[in-house]
Amino acid sequence: MSRTVYLNGDWHAEADAKVSVFDRGFLFADAIYEVTAVIDGKLIDYPGHAARLKRSLTALDIPMPVDDDQLLALHKEIARRNGITEGLIYLQVSRGSQDRDFVFPSDLKPTLVMFTQAKRVLDNPKWKTGLSLETVAEGRWSQRQIKTVQLLYSSLMKTEAARRGFDDVLFVEDGHITEASSANFHIITRDGTLVTRDLSNVLLHGITRGSILDLAQRAGLKVEERAFTVDEARSAAEAFLTSATSFVMPVVSLDGLPINGGAVGPHSQRLLELYISERLQTGDPIAET
């Protein structure tokens, strides 16, 4: 069955949803996006994603195409129209369409697209086995705190790593890890401290990242936000990724060297369990009650 897609105020069958070839998202990657998970018919961490959407748009000086209430209503409506009780809702906003020009006027009308992906996000086999990562040189633009659609370098590096037998890559800049191709990266030291990269323009300010740090502190883990090296990651007791699509994803090897003996660590497992349990209680229901 064809999905229903939202485009600039109207609902379309996916085959009928068209964006102009002059859209600046296509010509210049002049666009941002967000993705919100749905589990058990509830939007997960939605307020954080909505707030980051505003920050990204403000940073690029793109006006919000809809207000807060409309944005939430659209998320719920597209999930209902596509029968999504478990999966993902993607949203993309570009600056809009104009004849190709590096200079853009201030009065362009943004393009807003939303679509869903049905996916069993609570049945991820990699949660049990963990990921194998490879370090690569950082090559993305410098404003990574903005969730833009400029994902070509990440896509190229992850695809090359997959061909070499790795699940994902870690970007390294000036000897320190920034993040993975589409997720934040964390380690747990031998003394039980959760270490994560401090927020700046070198990495995306992950919504799931913030939630996990809060959960970790409430669970009694010491948390440090600072830069750390590849060697620190390789010698860590545990490592994991956080993202809106996989929540807490254990990492069991880095550049072919095992972490925690190549097994999923107990802290990673516990944080995943805590996150899912709490979000099932606090998520925003799609269906009206």
C-alpha positions as protocol buffer text, in pm:
chain_id: "A"
residue {
  index: 1
  type: MET
  ca { x: 0 y: 0 z: 0 }
}
residue {
  index: 2
  type: SER
  ca { x: 132 y: 346 z: -91 }
}
residue {
  index: 3
  type: ARG
  ca { x: 221 y: 574 z: 195 }
}
residue {
  index: 4
  type: THR
  ca { x: 59 y: 912 z: 242 }
}
residue {
  index: 5
  type: VAL
  ca { x: 309 y: 1198 z: 232 }
}
residue {
  index: 6
  type: TYR
  ca { x: 259 y: 1553 z: 360 }
}
residue {
  index: 7
  type: LEU
  ca { x: 387 y: 1830 z: 132 }
}
residue {
  index: 8
  type: ASN
  ca { x: 333 y: 2202 z: 183 }
}
residue {
  index: 9
  type: GLY
  ca { x: -14 y: 2185 z: 334 }
}
residue {
  index: 10
  type: ASP
  ca { x: -153 y: 1891 z: 137 }
}
residue {
  index: 11
  type: TRP
  ca { x: -167 y: 1513 z: 167 }
}
residue {
  index: 12
  type: HIS
  ca { x: -53 y: 1304 z: -130 }
}
residue {
  index: 13
  type: ALA
  ca { x: 2 y: 944 z: -226 }
}
residue {
  index: 14
  type: GLU
  ca { x: 380 y: 903 z: -222 }
}
residue {
  index: 15
  type: ALA
  ca { x: 397 y: 864 z: -601 }
}
residue {
  index: 16
  type: ASP
  ca { x: 222 y: 1199 z: -643 }
}
residue {
  index: 17
  type: ALA
  ca { x: 431 y: 1403 z: -396 }
}
residue {
  index: 18
  type: LYS
  ca { x: 660 y: 1625 z: -607 }
}
residue {
  index: 19
  type: VAL
  ca { x: 918 y: 1889 z: -514 }
}
residue {
  index: 20
  type: SER
  ca { x: 1054 y: 2140 z: -767 }
}
residue {
  index: 21
  type: VAL
  ca { x: 1391 y: 2072 z: -932 }
}
residue {
  index: 22
  type: PHE
  ca { x: 1469 y: 2433 z: -834 }
}
residue {
  index: 23
  type: ASP
  ca { x: 1422 y: 2363 z: -465 }
}
residue {
  index: 24
  type: ARG
  ca { x: 1733 y: 2477 z: -276 }
}
residue {
  index: 25
  type: GLY
  ca { x: 1732 y: 2155 z: -76 }
}
residue {
  index: 26
  type: PHE
  ca { x: 1807 y: 1973 z: -403 }
}
residue {
  index: 27
  type: LEU
  ca { x: 2042 y: 2232 z: -555 }
}
residue {
  index: 28
  type: PHE
  ca { x: 2239 y: 2340 z: -246 }
}
residue {
  index: 29
  type: ALA
  ca { x: 2151 y: 2096 z: 38 }
}
residue {
  index: 30
  type: ASP
  ca { x: 1994 y: 2407 z: 189 }
}
residue {
  index: 31
  type: ALA
  ca { x: 1762 y: 2216 z: 421 }
}
residue {
  index: 32
  type: ILE
  ca { x: 1732 y: 2058 z: 764 }
}
residue {
  index: 33
  type: TYR
  ca { x: 1556 y: 1746 z: 889 }
}
residue {
  index: 34
  type: GLU
  ca { x: 1436 y: 1568 z: 1200 }
}
residue {
  index: 35
  type: VAL
  ca { x: 1330 y: 1212 z: 1272 }
}
residue {
  index: 36
  type: THR
  ca { x: 1102 y: 1106 z: 1556 }
}
residue {
  index: 37
  type: ALA
  ca { x: 1056 y: 745 z: 1660 }
}
residue {
  index: 38
  type: VAL
  ca { x: 714 y: 596 z: 1730 }
}
residue {
  index: 39
  type: ILE
  ca { x: 678 y: 304 z: 1967 }
}
residue {
  index: 40
  type: ASP
  ca { x: 355 y: 165 z: 2110 }
}
residue {
  index: 41
  type: GLY
  ca { x: 164 y: 440 z: 1930 }
}
residue {
  index: 42
  type: LYS
  ca { x: 360 y: 718 z: 2103 }
}
residue {
  index: 43
  type: LEU
  ca { x: 596 y: 989 z: 1979 }
}
residue {
  index: 44
  type: ILE
  ca { x: 933 y: 944 z: 2151 }
}
residue {
  index: 45
  type: ASP
  ca { x: 1124 y: 1250 z: 2278 }
}
residue {
  index: 46
  type: TYR
  ca { x: 910 y: 1470 z: 2055 }
}
residue {
  index: 47
  type: PRO
  ca { x: 960 y: 1799 z: 2249 }
}
residue {
  index: 48
  type: GLY
  ca { x: 1336 y: 1773 z: 2207 }
}
residue {
  index: 49
  type: HIS
  ca { x: 1310 y: 1711 z: 1834 }
}
residue {
  index: 50
  type: ALA
  ca { x: 1069 y: 2002 z: 1789 }
}
residue {
  index: 51
  type: ALA
  ca { x: 1301 y: 2233 z: 1984 }
}
residue {
  index: 52
  type: ARG
  ca { x: 1607 y: 2127 z: 1781 }
}
residue {
  index: 53
  type: LEU
  ca { x: 1411 y: 2181 z: 1460 }
}
residue {
  index: 54
  type: LYS
  ca { x: 1357 y: 2543 z: 1564 }
}
residue {
  index: 55
  type: ARG
  ca { x: 1724 y: 2587 z: 1653 }
}
residue {
  index: 56
  type: SER
  ca { x: 1839 y: 2446 z: 1318 }
}
residue {
  index: 57
  type: LEU
  ca { x: 1597 y: 2663 z: 1121 }
}
residue {
  index: 58
  type: THR
  ca { x: 1696 y: 2972 z: 1317 }
}
residue {
  index: 59
  type: ALA
  ca { x: 2066 y: 2902 z: 1257 }
}
residue {
  index: 60
  type: LEU
  ca { x: 2001 y: 2891 z: 880 }
}
residue {
  index: 61
  type: ASP
  ca { x: 1752 y: 3179 z: 891 }
}
residue {
  index: 62
  type: ILE
  ca { x: 1470 y: 2966 z: 751 }
}
residue {
  index: 63
  type: PRO
  ca { x: 1126 y: 3054 z: 891 }
}
residue {
  index: 64
  type: MET
  ca { x: 919 y: 2787 z: 1064 }
}
residue {
  index: 65
  type: PRO
  ca { x: 659 y: 2679 z: 806 }
}
residue {
  index: 66
  type: VAL
  ca { x: 397 y: 2588 z: 1072 }
}
residue {
  index: 67
  type: ASP
  ca { x: 340 y: 2675 z: 1436 }
}
residue {
  index: 68
  type: ASP
  ca { x: 401 y: 2446 z: 1735 }
}
residue {
  index: 69
  type: ASP
  ca { x: 47 y: 2311 z: 1758 }
}
residue {
  index: 70
  type: GLN
  ca { x: 29 y: 2243 z: 1384 }
}
residue {
  index: 71
  type: LEU
  ca { x: 364 y: 2063 z: 1390 }
}
residue {
  index: 72
  type: LEU
  ca { x: 255 y: 1825 z: 1663 }
}
residue {
  index: 73
  type: ALA
  ca { x: -82 y: 1770 z: 1496 }
}
residue {
  index: 74
  type: LEU
  ca { x: 93 y: 1687 z: 1166 }
}
residue {
  index: 75
  type: HIS
  ca { x: 312 y: 1426 z: 1334 }
}
residue {
  index: 76
  type: LYS
  ca { x: 8 y: 1257 z: 1485 }
}
residue {
  index: 77
  type: GLU
  ca { x: -198 y: 1282 z: 1167 }
}
residue {
  index: 78
  type: ILE
  ca { x: 67 y: 1135 z: 936 }
}
residue {
  index: 79
  type: ALA
  ca { x: 115 y: 846 z: 1178 }
}
residue {
  index: 80
  type: ARG
  ca { x: -262 y: 784 z: 1183 }
}
residue {
  index: 81
  type: ARG
  ca { x: -297 y: 808 z: 805 }
}
residue {
  index: 82
  type: ASN
  ca { x: -19 y: 552 z: 754 }
}
residue {
  index: 83
  type: GLY
  ca { x: -115 y: 325 z: 1042 }
}
residue {
  index: 84
  type: ILE
  ca { x: 220 y: 375 z: 1216 }
}
residue {
  index: 85
  type: THR
  ca { x: 226 y: 248 z: 1574 }
}
residue {
  index: 86
  type: GLU
  ca { x: 596 y: 154 z: 1555 }
}
residue {
  index: 87
  type: GLY
  ca { x: 840 y: 318 z: 1319 }
}
residue {
  index: 88
  type: LEU
  ca { x: 980 y: 657 z: 1223 }
}
residue {
  index: 89
  type: ILE
  ca { x: 847 y: 995 z: 1115 }
}
residue {
  index: 90
  type: TYR
  ca { x: 1083 y: 1201 z: 898 }
}
residue {
  index: 91
  type: LEU
  ca { x: 1044 y: 1575 z: 846 }
}
residue {
  index: 92
  type: GLN
  ca { x: 1245 y: 1792 z: 608 }
}
residue {
  index: 93
  type: VAL
  ca { x: 1235 y: 2167 z: 559 }
}
residue {
  index: 94
  type: SER
  ca { x: 1420 y: 2341 z: 278 }
}
residue {
  index: 95
  type: ARG
  ca { x: 1456 y: 2714 z: 222 }
}
residue {
  index: 96
  type: GLY
  ca { x: 1226 y: 2684 z: -78 }
}
residue {
  index: 97
  type: SER
  ca { x: 1246 y: 2717 z: -456 }
}
residue {
  index: 98
  type: GLN
  ca { x: 1405 y: 2984 z: -676 }
}
residue {
  index: 99
  type: ASP
  ca { x: 1601 y: 2997 z: -999 }
}
residue {
  index: 100
  type: ARG
  ca { x: 1952 y: 2869 z: -928 }
}
residue {
  index: 101
  type: ASP
  ca { x: 2152 y: 3139 z: -748 }
}
residue {
  index: 102
  type: PHE
  ca { x: 2399 y: 3127 z: -460 }
}
residue {
  index: 103
  type: VAL
  ca { x: 2233 y: 3439 z: -317 }
}
residue {
  index: 104
  type: PHE
  ca { x: 1884 y: 3380 z: -183 }
}
residue {
  index: 105
  type: PRO
  ca { x: 1611 y: 3636 z: -112 }
}
residue {
  index: 106
  type: SER
  ca { x: 1462 y: 3673 z: 236 }
}
residue {
  index: 107
  type: ASP
  ca { x: 1103 y: 3602 z: 133 }
}
residue {
  index: 108
  type: LEU
  ca { x: 1125 y: 3243 z: 2 }
}
residue {
  index: 109
  type: LYS
  ca { x: 846 y: 3010 z: 114 }
}
residue {
  index: 110
  type: PRO
  ca { x: 996 y: 2702 z: 285 }
}
residue {
  index: 111
  type: THR
  ca { x: 923 y: 2354 z: 152 }
}
residue {
  index: 112
  type: LEU
  ca { x: 793 y: 2117 z: 422 }
}
residue {
  index: 113
  type: VAL
  ca { x: 788 y: 1742 z: 357 }
}
residue {
  index: 114
  type: MET
  ca { x: 692 y: 1465 z: 599 }
}
residue {
  index: 115
  type: PHE
  ca { x: 685 y: 1089 z: 549 }
}
residue {
  index: 116
  type: THR
  ca { x: 680 y: 774 z: 760 }
}
residue {
  index: 117
  type: GLN
  ca { x: 871 y: 447 z: 770 }
}
residue {
  index: 118
  type: ALA
  ca { x: 711 y: 142 z: 927 }
}
residue {
  index: 119
  type: LYS
  ca { x: 989 y: -26 z: 1122 }
}
residue {
  index: 120
  type: ARG
  ca { x: 1015 y: -264 z: 1416 }
}
residue {
  index: 121
  type: VAL
  ca { x: 1239 y: -35 z: 1618 }
}
residue {
  index: 122
  type: LEU
  ca { x: 1195 y: -249 z: 1932 }
}
residue {
  index: 123
  type: ASP
  ca { x: 1324 y: -558 z: 1752 }
}
residue {
  index: 124
  type: ASN
  ca { x: 1680 y: -455 z: 1668 }
}
residue {
  index: 125
  type: PRO
  ca { x: 1910 y: -759 z: 1652 }
}
residue {
  index: 126
  type: LYS
  ca { x: 2221 y: -542 z: 1688 }
}
residue {
  index: 127
  type: TRP
  ca { x: 2120 y: -458 z: 2046 }
}
residue {
  index: 128
  type: LYS
  ca { x: 2224 y: -814 z: 2136 }
}
residue {
  index: 129
  type: THR
  ca { x: 2542 y: -838 z: 1927 }
}
residue {
  index: 130
  type: GLY
  ca { x: 2669 y: -480 z: 1922 }
}
residue {
  index: 131
  type: LEU
  ca { x: 2838 y: -288 z: 1643 }
}
residue {
  index: 132
  type: SER
  ca { x: 3183 y: -297 z: 1488 }
}
residue {
  index: 133
  type: LEU
  ca { x: 3311 y: 55 z: 1415 }
}
residue {
  index: 134
  type: GLU
  ca { x: 3597 y: 200 z: 1215 }
}
residue {
  index: 135
  type: THR
  ca { x: 3764 y: 537 z: 1271 }
}
residue {
  index: 136
  type: VAL
  ca { x: 3796 y: 774 z: 974 }
}
residue {
  index: 137
  type: ALA
  ca { x: 3909 y: 1133 z: 933 }
}
residue {
  index: 138
  type: GLU
  ca { x: 3648 y: 1402 z: 993 }
}
residue {
  index: 139
  type: GLY
  ca { x: 3546 y: 1556 z: 663 }
}
residue {
  index: 140
  type: ARG
  ca { x: 3211 y: 1722 z: 722 }
}
residue {
  index: 141
  type: TRP
  ca { x: 3137 y: 2095 z: 734 }
}
residue {
  index: 142
  type: SER
  ca { x: 3210 y: 2283 z: 1054 }
}
residue {
  index: 143
  type: GLN
  ca { x: 2851 y: 2360 z: 1168 }
}
residue {
  index: 144
  type: ARG
  ca { x: 2753 y: 2005 z: 1266 }
}
residue {
  index: 145
  type: GLN
  ca { x: 2526 y: 2120 z: 1548 }
}
residue {
  index: 146
  type: ILE
  ca { x: 2272 y: 2210 z: 1276 }
}
residue {
  index: 147
  type: LYS
  ca { x: 2085 y: 1902 z: 1157 }
}
residue {
  index: 148
  type: THR
  ca { x: 2121 y: 1972 z: 786 }
}
residue {
  index: 149
  type: VAL
  ca { x: 2071 y: 1732 z: 498 }
}
residue {
  index: 150
  type: GLN
  ca { x: 2441 y: 1757 z: 406 }
}
residue {
  index: 151
  type: LEU
  ca { x: 2497 y: 1386 z: 464 }
}
residue {
  index: 152
  type: LEU
  ca { x: 2705 y: 1292 z: 160 }
}
residue {
  index: 153
  type: TYR
  ca { x: 3037 y: 1248 z: 344 }
}
residue {
  index: 154
  type: SER
  ca { x: 2870 y: 1042 z: 616 }
}
residue {
  index: 155
  type: SER
  ca { x: 2701 y: 826 z: 353 }
}
residue {
  index: 156
  type: LEU
  ca { x: 3023 y: 772 z: 157 }
}
residue {
  index: 157
  type: MET
  ca { x: 3229 y: 683 z: 464 }
}
residue {
  index: 158
  type: LYS
  ca { x: 2965 y: 448 z: 608 }
}
residue {
  index: 159
  type: THR
  ca { x: 2923 y: 272 z: 274 }
}
residue {
  index: 160
  type: GLU
  ca { x: 3299 y: 223 z: 236 }
}
residue {
  index: 161
  type: ALA
  ca { x: 3320 y: 92 z: 593 }
}
residue {
  index: 162
  type: ALA
  ca { x: 3036 y: -153 z: 526 }
}
residue {
  index: 163
  type: ARG
  ca { x: 3227 y: -289 z: 228 }
}
residue {
  index: 164
  type: ARG
  ca { x: 3518 y: -359 z: 466 }
}
residue {
  index: 165
  type: GLY
  ca { x: 3291 y: -539 z: 712 }
}
residue {
  index: 166
  type: PHE
  ca { x: 3220 y: -260 z: 964 }
}
residue {
  index: 167
  type: ASP
  ca { x: 2878 y: -145 z: 1080 }
}
residue {
  index: 168
  type: ASP
  ca { x: 2957 y: 227 z: 1106 }
}
residue {
  index: 169
  type: VAL
  ca { x: 3233 y: 486 z: 1130 }
}
residue {
  index: 170
  type: LEU
  ca { x: 3360 y: 722 z: 1398 }
}
residue {
  index: 171
  type: PHE
  ca { x: 3484 y: 1060 z: 1281 }
}
residue {
  index: 172
  type: VAL
  ca { x: 3815 y: 1177 z: 1428 }
}
residue {
  index: 173
  type: GLU
  ca { x: 3933 y: 1538 z: 1432 }
}
residue {
  index: 174
  type: ASP
  ca { x: 4259 y: 1658 z: 1590 }
}
residue {
  index: 175
  type: GLY
  ca { x: 4299 y: 1317 z: 1752 }
}
residue {
  index: 176
  type: HIS
  ca { x: 3960 y: 1325 z: 1923 }
}
residue {
  index: 177
  type: ILE
  ca { x: 3636 y: 1146 z: 1834 }
}
residue {
  index: 178
  type: THR
  ca { x: 3347 y: 1369 z: 1734 }
}
residue {
  index: 179
  type: GLU
  ca { x: 3061 y: 1126 z: 1661 }
}
residue {
  index: 180
  type: ALA
  ca { x: 2944 y: 845 z: 1434 }
}
residue {
  index: 181
  type: SER
  ca { x: 2792 y: 887 z: 1087 }
}
residue {
  index: 182
  type: SER
  ca { x: 2443 y: 953 z: 1227 }
}
residue {
  index: 183
  type: ALA
  ca { x: 2469 y: 904 z: 1603 }
}
residue {
  index: 184
  type: ASN
  ca { x: 2647 y: 1033 z: 1912 }
}
residue {
  index: 185
  type: PHE
  ca { x: 2923 y: 816 z: 2059 }
}
residue {
  index: 186
  type: HIS
  ca { x: 2991 y: 746 z: 2427 }
}
residue {
  index: 187
  type: ILE
  ca { x: 3231 y: 538 z: 2634 }
}
residue {
  index: 188
  type: ILE
  ca { x: 3225 y: 400 z: 2987 }
}
residue {
  index: 189
  type: THR
  ca { x: 3566 y: 397 z: 3151 }
}
residue {
  index: 190
  type: ARG
  ca { x: 3712 y: 120 z: 3365 }
}
residue {
  index: 191
  type: ASP
  ca { x: 3607 y: 310 z: 3679 }
}
residue {
  index: 192
  type: GLY
  ca { x: 3243 y: 326 z: 3560 }
}
residue {
  index: 193
  type: THR
  ca { x: 3232 y: 686 z: 3433 }
}
residue {
  index: 194
  type: LEU
  ca { x: 3021 y: 765 z: 3128 }
}
residue {
  index: 195
  type: VAL
  ca { x: 3225 y: 998 z: 2905 }
}
residue {
  index: 196
  type: THR
  ca { x: 3065 y: 1182 z: 2613 }
}
residue {
  index: 197
  type: ARG
  ca { x: 3184 y: 1461 z: 2386 }
}
residue {
  index: 198
  type: ASP
  ca { x: 3090 y: 1805 z: 2520 }
}
residue {
  index: 199
  type: LEU
  ca { x: 2841 y: 2001 z: 2311 }
}
residue {
  index: 200
  type: SER
  ca { x: 2980 y: 2240 z: 2050 }
}
residue {
  index: 201
  type: ASN
  ca { x: 2953 y: 2298 z: 1677 }
}
residue {
  index: 202
  type: VAL
  ca { x: 3163 y: 1985 z: 1605 }
}
residue {
  index: 203
  type: LEU
  ca { x: 2877 y: 1743 z: 1672 }
}
residue {
  index: 204
  type: LEU
  ca { x: 2501 y: 1721 z: 1659 }
}
residue {
  index: 205
  type: HIS
  ca { x: 2328 y: 1798 z: 1986 }
}
residue {
  index: 206
  type: GLY
  ca { x: 2150 y: 1465 z: 2002 }
}
residue {
  index: 207
  type: ILE
  ca { x: 1807 y: 1451 z: 2165 }
}
residue {
  index: 208
  type: THR
  ca { x: 1851 y: 1085 z: 2265 }
}
residue {
  index: 209
  type: ARG
  ca { x: 2202 y: 1176 z: 2390 }
}
residue {
  index: 210
  type: GLY
  ca { x: 2053 y: 1424 z: 2637 }
}
residue {
  index: 211
  type: SER
  ca { x: 1790 y: 1179 z: 2756 }
}
residue {
  index: 212
  type: ILE
  ca { x: 2048 y: 904 z: 2812 }
}
residue {
  index: 213
  type: LEU
  ca { x: 2279 y: 1132 z: 3009 }
}
residue {
  index: 214
  type: ASP
  ca { x: 1988 y: 1224 z: 3236 }
}
residue {
  index: 215
  type: LEU
  ca { x: 1896 y: 858 z: 3282 }
}
residue {
  index: 216
  type: ALA
  ca { x: 2258 y: 763 z: 3352 }
}
residue {
  index: 217
  type: GLN
  ca { x: 2294 y: 1023 z: 3624 }
}
residue {
  index: 218
  type: ARG
  ca { x: 1966 y: 918 z: 3784 }
}
residue {
  index: 219
  type: ALA
  ca { x: 2090 y: 558 z: 3772 }
}
residue {
  index: 220
  type: GLY
  ca { x: 2400 y: 655 z: 3969 }
}
residue {
  index: 221
  type: LEU
  ca { x: 2658 y: 677 z: 3691 }
}
residue {
  index: 222
  type: LYS
  ca { x: 2913 y: 956 z: 3697 }
}
residue {
  index: 223
  type: VAL
  ca { x: 2899 y: 1154 z: 3371 }
}
residue {
  index: 224
  type: GLU
  ca { x: 3178 y: 1360 z: 3214 }
}
residue {
  index: 225
  type: GLU
  ca { x: 3126 y: 1577 z: 2906 }
}
residue {
  index: 226
  type: ARG
  ca { x: 3465 y: 1629 z: 2740 }
}
residue {
  index: 227
  type: ALA
  ca { x: 3672 y: 1543 z: 2435 }
}
residue {
  index: 228
  type: PHE
  ca { x: 3835 y: 1199 z: 2435 }
}
residue {
  index: 229
  type: THR
  ca { x: 4083 y: 1020 z: 2212 }
}
residue {
  index: 230
  type: VAL
  ca { x: 4065 y: 709 z: 1997 }
}
residue {
  index: 231
  type: ASP
  ca { x: 4298 y: 532 z: 2242 }
}
residue {
  index: 232
  type: GLU
  ca { x: 4060 y: 609 z: 2529 }
}
residue {
  index: 233
  type: ALA
  ca { x: 3774 y: 459 z: 2331 }
}
residue {
  index: 234
  type: ARG
  ca { x: 3974 y: 149 z: 2242 }
}
residue {
  index: 235
  type: SER
  ca { x: 4062 y: 89 z: 2609 }
}
residue {
  index: 236
  type: ALA
  ca { x: 3712 y: 164 z: 2744 }
}
residue {
  index: 237
  type: ALA
  ca { x: 3511 y: -86 z: 2946 }
}
residue {
  index: 238
  type: GLU
  ca { x: 3210 y: -24 z: 2722 }
}
residue {
  index: 239
  type: ALA
  ca { x: 3104 y: 194 z: 2430 }
}
residue {
  index: 240
  type: PHE
  ca { x: 2770 y: 275 z: 2270 }
}
residue {
  index: 241
  type: LEU
  ca { x: 2591 y: 502 z: 2024 }
}
residue {
  index: 242
  type: THR
  ca { x: 2272 y: 699 z: 2084 }
}
residue {
  index: 243
  type: SER
  ca { x: 2023 y: 810 z: 1819 }
}
residue {
  index: 244
  type: ALA
  ca { x: 1652 y: 857 z: 1762 }
}
residue {
  index: 245
  type: THR
  ca { x: 1640 y: 547 z: 1541 }
}
residue {
  index: 246
  type: SER
  ca { x: 1830 y: 294 z: 1754 }
}
residue {
  index: 247
  type: PHE
  ca { x: 1812 y: 452 z: 2104 }
}
residue {
  index: 248
  type: VAL
  ca { x: 2117 y: 292 z: 2275 }
}
residue {
  index: 249
  type: MET
  ca { x: 2331 y: 79 z: 2045 }
}
residue {
  index: 250
  type: PRO
  ca { x: 2623 y: -113 z: 2200 }
}
residue {
  index: 251
  type: VAL
  ca { x: 2964 y: -103 z: 2030 }
}
residue {
  index: 252
  type: VAL
  ca { x: 3179 y: -414 z: 2072 }
}
residue {
  index: 253
  type: SER
  ca { x: 3483 y: -338 z: 1857 }
}
residue {
  index: 254
  type: LEU
  ca { x: 3675 y: -41 z: 1720 }
}
residue {
  index: 255
  type: ASP
  ca { x: 3916 y: -73 z: 1427 }
}
residue {
  index: 256
  type: GLY
  ca { x: 3912 y: -449 z: 1470 }
}
residue {
  index: 257
  type: LEU
  ca { x: 4001 y: -438 z: 1841 }
}
residue {
  index: 258
  type: PRO
  ca { x: 3742 y: -575 z: 2086 }
}
residue {
  index: 259
  type: ILE
  ca { x: 3578 y: -362 z: 2353 }
}
residue {
  index: 260
  type: ASN
  ca { x: 3464 y: -549 z: 2665 }
}
residue {
  index: 261
  type: GLY
  ca { x: 3598 y: -867 z: 2510 }
}
residue {
  index: 262
  type: GLY
  ca { x: 3369 y: -820 z: 2213 }
}
residue {
  index: 263
  type: ALA
  ca { x: 3054 y: -854 z: 2424 }
}
residue {
  index: 264
  type: VAL
  ca { x: 2769 y: -610 z: 2491 }
}
residue {
  index: 265
  type: GLY
  ca { x: 2832 y: -439 z: 2825 }
}
residue {
  index: 266
  type: PRO
  ca { x: 2592 y: -433 z: 3122 }
}
residue {
  index: 267
  type: HIS
  ca { x: 2568 y: -53 z: 3145 }
}
residue {
  index: 268
  type: SER
  ca { x: 2471 y: -24 z: 2778 }
}
residue {
  index: 269
  type: GLN
  ca { x: 2203 y: -290 z: 2822 }
}
residue {
  index: 270
  type: ARG
  ca { x: 2069 y: -124 z: 3135 }
}
residue {
  index: 271
  type: LEU
  ca { x: 2051 y: 223 z: 2979 }
}
residue {
  index: 272
  type: LEU
  ca { x: 1862 y: 82 z: 2679 }
}
residue {
  index: 273
  type: GLU
  ca { x: 1612 y: -91 z: 2908 }
}
residue {
  index: 274
  type: LEU
  ca { x: 1565 y: 223 z: 3119 }
}
residue {
  index: 275
  type: TYR
  ca { x: 1518 y: 442 z: 2812 }
}
residue {
  index: 276
  type: ILE
  ca { x: 1255 y: 220 z: 2649 }
}
residue {
  index: 277
  type: SER
  ca { x: 1069 y: 168 z: 2976 }
}
residue {
  index: 278
  type: GLU
  ca { x: 1053 y: 539 z: 3057 }
}
residue {
  index: 279
  type: ARG
  ca { x: 967 y: 649 z: 2705 }
}
residue {
  index: 280
  type: LEU
  ca { x: 680 y: 401 z: 2685 }
}
residue {
  index: 281
  type: GLN
  ca { x: 537 y: 579 z: 2988 }
}
residue {
  index: 282
  type: THR
  ca { x: 611 y: 938 z: 2886 }
}
residue {
  index: 283
  type: GLY
  ca { x: 576 y: 935 z: 2506 }
}
residue {
  index: 284
  type: ASP
  ca { x: 310 y: 1157 z: 2345 }
}
residue {
  index: 285
  type: PRO
  ca { x: 17 y: 932 z: 2235 }
}
residue {
  index: 286
  type: ILE
  ca { x: -76 y: 962 z: 1870 }
}
residue {
  index: 287
  type: ALA
  ca { x: -434 y: 849 z: 1921 }
}
residue {
  index: 288
  type: GLU
  ca { x: -669 y: 1083 z: 2103 }
}
residue {
  index: 289
  type: THR
  ca { x: -766 y: 967 z: 2452 }
}
